[in-house]
Amino acid sequence: MTAGSFEGQYVWSPAADDRQLARACMDVRTGRYFRAHEVLKDTRGDFEVRAHRSLVLASEAADSDLAERWWAEEPGPEAALLWARVAMLRALRAADAGDPRQVALARIARTAGERAAHLLPGDPTPWVAQLSLARLDRPQDPAPRGLLTAPSGPWYLFAHILRLDPWHREAHHRFLSFFFTRYGGSSSESWDVAAFLSQRAPAGSPLRLLPLVALVEDYDPSALLADHTWEQPQWVSTATSIHRNWFPRVAEYRFTPVLDLAYLAHALFMAKREFEAREVFTAMGPYASRMPWSAFGDPEEQLTRARRSCGLPVPGAT
């Protein structure tokens, strides 16, 4: 099944239409890592895809011993990267659950990240894993000039990653999440950082979506006219600009960027720009992500409501 087609049901797989990744995920679920090695090695020159594939594979491997076994049996840059990603996910999950093992797991994750970075020094992905852990110890580096709130945070580590890849998508999203209220930041800080980072990015970059991510994160259903926020001129302008400048470039991607497309489709739908939203939903095909829809209720119900409003087929329709 490819993006652009819809056969009556949603596909909630983060691998989406990356078929090589999907096959590697199936192998990981059965305890095998050969294909994982192949799909990661194939991305050494494409950090965007490397970040995506390593994170998806880690989510499949996090509840098994595959990453540890792979490193023990065939150590190398790809095995080290998957182990760093798995260790990162385990540490974050423990922290979110209030698990007392979180300190030990975070220490393991940092050691694994350092090892992966040493084996492939030009790869920003292990450093992005380290950045993900920053919300656990809350570093307070001073912010650069240009931010109204001057929020302190992991700026030095973020700057190091940008030297390796200036527009690394996941790094920017991980960095922004450090300032979310649920992780100890504030709404004003996250707004400030989202605007600062997106304005630095080229017009055709998916990083222009960062303010829309902050907008969803800050959503309060009890606020007066909360659902009409996206109809304000600044957000209509933001969404339509992204649709005009970034959306046409999606066809060049090696895989369908489902999460970014979902944020764009949601913003256009909420702004009552159904024609543009329909185009984005069509490009997504059957592939779906739980965010941003889960911030507003049951993700499948919210996605179905939006697709139906845009005149598109939905599951169960006759």
Disulfide bonds with the S-S distance in Angstrom:
none
